[in-house]
Amino acid sequence: MSEAAARAAGRPRTGTGGDAPPASRRQAIYLGVCLVLIGLNLRTVFSSFSAILPEITAQAALPGWAVVVLTTVPVTLLGVFAPLAPVLARRFGPERVLLGAMAVLTAGLLLRPAGGPGTSGPGAGHLPALLAGTAACGAAIALCNVLLPGLVKRDFPHRLGLMGGLYTTAICASAALGAGFTYPVYTATGEWTVALWAWAVPAAVVLLLFLPAALRSRPARLRVHSGGANVWRSPVAWQVTLFMVLQAMMSFSVFAWLAPILRERGVDGATAGLMVSVSIGLQMLGSLFAPALAARFRDQRAINTVVALMTGGGFALSIFGPLDLVWAWAGLLGLGQGSLTAVALTMIMLRTRDGHTAAHLSGMMQGVGYGLGSTGTLLVGQLHQATGSFTAAGIMFLLVGALAAVFGYRAGIRRYVD
């Protein structure tokens, strides 16, 4: 069916290269469940590694530069591979690209802890596998990050708030699961490799569940879209993208460094993991309700500003606020961060008129956003190495939170990428 015919029939225009919407309500529900389950695997890579970072560093004898690289490279790759997602989706169809990405993610999770005792220097045995597996995971997650909003826009146009909330909540739940269960698995087995290998199991399960939906989808036909919005020349798109950059700087710094920050402040490993898990659990609460709330407002200036300030303030207070109130600071950070991530992703759907533009805006804002946002985890590591504490990083994120509030206010004005 052509796009003109689809519009005449009252169906949403496809934004991913010609795939038809699901043929039945049952298929739509099945696809929606699969999308949520995919989201449930997109952050365990980050939070599971940071949850046992001291143990990995000591037992694998990782050099300092490797720790910085392993916490930064995955986020950088989210930006590097994001622009490829719309291209691959137009060629093969978004469902099949998601299937391939989940296969790569599963393989990366299996490869990451592989290796053996070092024979030619610190970390020589495990480091190559850690680097290769982490890189594969980052590339796969990049494709999933970009394609999920476009599929939601295409197949659930009248349920954007609900589906946006569900899949962003699943992403937050993924981080919570990685933070909360990795250390207990390590404690039970005494092996950090087993604790990381465990996260390949849910990825493999979702891969098998999604296989029928991906194979049932029709491969996309290559075609050149005439007209449409050029997102790279749109001021609205750039404001949304800069909002995403600042959100990503804080979000992935939380995944990579919150547990080490708490442990450096004297919190034991199990409690730190539980605290991060509870914080991310509150992210789930924020991400569940924030998209629906944002979609109900005439514009999103107020909600974007408030959640950005909550996130920056909560992160800073977790670093240098009174330790007796550290649960409160972690809770404030979690509620703010979950809401911030959700409204930033919801901007993709609220600032575009069709799935095609949504897919390209998603590629732009996540490519630039995650590419530049990875500097957050890098700067935290560098500031810690230079000063011997995380205090400077706390000051930095007060500034980042303030800037996120400014660009969130601009991105929240009711306009479209035209």
Steps between C-alpha positions, in 0.01 A plus 500: 500500500637844411533772759224698333270200510592437862407855590174471309418184691564678826816308581813670633775566255793267546828649606730209452492416137170342406408243764127473549354536846406176676211322328303421815446616855663180627811565294509860621485386864769239437723760334442743788598235756813418301601867480464534876705183557771629268512818708544278806843396367645835394671618820620187683829534311575826679364445849623141540858601426501793741336293776811283534757739354742478798494119487554490123781753522677304774448144376558572130786740585360768273715811450345839574464595134302182432244584769444843341473348153258226607267751665518749211524302176150343516335841526723640224398213273135582565569824317721350229253233391174691554499669154523157335171382646260685262711394201499134599129516587408633155700220340404200714203616708514618861388170651777305329762757594381475863529122477856526373584753770369267772712218356810721513411613852470139617832411340667803658369411845638147458836625376549775758614285796698253284877466522752363741783598732720772362833395360647824366402774738212621717164385369652343189284188526155651555547847354468414126174313557368777728576762236361301206187383681426844640544656154260248345243573770532876447446468125195276544341725762551801273281343230231404752499847657427667167247255359274460803352856494436476125314170538292643783417804288410278204299224663355667809418855386205532739686351797821703496487588869424142608751325274764768552461457875512120480816469295689776683396336828636172368831671419521635856403158636786354300745727680341419837528127441864529403582709805299296748574139402856500367671532839288226665583264212868585548471437875330165443746375239818686587555559128453836332494324163189303600335817629544662157418188299162476673369800302533316170212271605214757489641646177494154338143439620376827348687420179303177466168664592549778245604263221143428371404869486821591318471221244131576442574862410546579134847616399506871425525620144771751429356827386590866510275713715412824326435804712468466876685672776877543498571449868860621475379846395222527757554723807238293684693180426823653631336618821361152560840352416691723743246412767580135423877564519476639853256230608735230371799655680320457832320173423800292402717655769245371751515150352880498490597687818223515760593165656874586514410843643295344779764240575768767521282682752512189722190311391562124469461326164167331567341814644638714219351262244167503682507880519571532129226247429246692710606824334450347159172350622385857557621572148245243389227687685600827337536349155161328525302817573710778345422425130125484558515817710712678241264397219203647691660842542463767237877525503778339702702800621413460869552125527828509303642774722398340831630149426832637368560693822397201712750279319797735519428583863446138601824389337702777665348435844572127466867598472543766768168522686473374862555125503214448746260614227664311216185288447302820448757636252504173307120501494485859373755411233305191396163669472650792309716287270222263402267788419776687315590202282134433424408856403815533288402190301136611489611821328574286193130416468357833615715717272438306177195449283579157349704186553752584228598827665490334843749235386740761365466725804562194717816419303621859523432564866625162616803507270607845614352458847674177592816588308549822698323366807774239544731784600314505833631160610844587368514833686388339825783248472757763408392737776518218753848400389619862506352601837472170686130554574163540328432851637603674178266271306214606731565866419516414131157336509344797675601695189386224264161484672458876467584489128261208452226711657569782253493282189213294640297820531574584136429146379172501693346781296219358288644493148578238240804402296392639164 
